[in-house]
Amino acid sequence: MKIKVEKLTDEQIEKRGIKSWSIWEKAISRFDWYYDSIEECLLLEGKVVVETADGEKVEFEKGDFVTFPKGLSCIWDIKEAVKKHYNFK
């Protein structure tokens, strides 16, 4: 299961309505997480390393648009406090 990290243009962000999505914030921390549905998020602040069950490490930060697949088990390691828009499908 692959985590997709990409950069969106302002036009793409507006077209998808991302700025109307809910906001989630979390301080520096480390925790286990399981995705029971697809999540898309746009990082407004912060830096995170997510480690998947197969040992892959994916790093993302402010300005990145990230898609997490349904069924993914991982560990979130928040290096700098996070603020993000998010949406579950």
C-alpha distance (Angstrom), angle and dihedral (degrees) to the residues before:
residue distance angle dihedral
M1 . . .
K2 3.76 . .
I3 3.79 128.6 .
K4 3.80 110.2 -141.8
V5 3.82 118.4 -144.8
E6 3.79 120.0 -174.3
K7 3.79 143.4 154.1
L8 3.79 117.0 -116.9
T9 3.78 126.2 -157.9
D10 3.80 119.6 -121.9
E11 3.81 86.6 -107.7
Q12 3.82 92.2 55.1
I13 3.82 91.0 47.9
E14 3.80 90.9 51.3
K15 3.83 94.0 44.3
R16 3.83 91.8 53.1
G17 3.81 92.4 46.6
I18 3.80 91.2 -126.8
K19 3.81 94.5 152.8
S20 3.82 88.7 63.7
W21 3.83 92.9 56.3
S22 3.80 120.9 104.2
I23 3.80 119.8 -87.6
W24 3.81 124.9 -126.7
E25 3.80 124.4 -168.7
K26 3.80 130.1 -170.4
A27 3.80 134.1 174.0
I28 3.79 124.4 -131.0
S29 3.80 105.5 -59.3
R30 3.81 145.9 125.5
F31 3.82 124.7 -124.5
D32 3.81 144.7 151.9
W33 3.81 118.6 -106.0
Y34 3.81 137.1 -175.2
Y35 3.81 123.6 -163.1
D36 3.81 112.0 -141.8
S37 3.81 88.6 176.7
I38 3.81 137.4 19.0
E39 3.80 114.0 -77.8
E40 3.79 126.0 -160.8
C41 3.79 119.7 -170.6
L42 3.79 141.2 172.1
L43 3.79 115.4 -148.6
L44 3.79 112.5 -134.5
E45 3.82 93.6 175.7
G46 3.77 138.3 2.3
K47 3.76 144.9 38.9
V48 3.81 127.0 -99.7
V49 3.79 138.5 -178.6
V50 3.80 114.3 -158.2
E51 3.79 118.1 -164.4
T52 3.80 117.7 -159.7
A53 3.80 126.1 -147.6
D54 3.83 90.1 -100.9
G55 3.81 91.4 56.6
E56 3.81 98.9 -102.7
K57 3.81 113.4 144.8
V58 3.79 119.3 -151.9
E59 3.80 120.1 -171.4
F60 3.78 124.2 -161.1
E61 3.79 136.9 166.7
K62 3.79 147.1 173.8
G63 3.79 111.0 -25.4
D64 3.82 96.2 22.5
F65 3.81 121.7 124.5
V66 3.81 108.7 -148.2
T67 3.81 130.8 -168.0
F68 3.81 118.8 -162.5
P69 3.83 117.0 -163.0
K70 3.79 123.8 -126.0
G71 3.81 111.4 -97.9
L72 3.82 95.9 28.8
S73 3.82 117.3 145.1
C74 3.78 113.6 -163.4
I75 3.78 148.7 143.9
W76 3.80 119.0 -111.5
D77 3.80 113.0 -147.5
I78 3.80 107.2 -173.3
K79 3.81 108.3 -158.7
E80 3.85 96.6 175.7
A81 3.82 123.4 22.1
V82 3.80 111.4 -83.3
K83 3.78 132.3 -135.1
K84 3.79 116.6 175.2
H85 3.77 145.4 162.2
Y86 3.81 108.6 -126.6
N87 3.77 140.9 -176.0
F88 3.82 131.7 -175.2
K89 3.81 120.1 -148.4
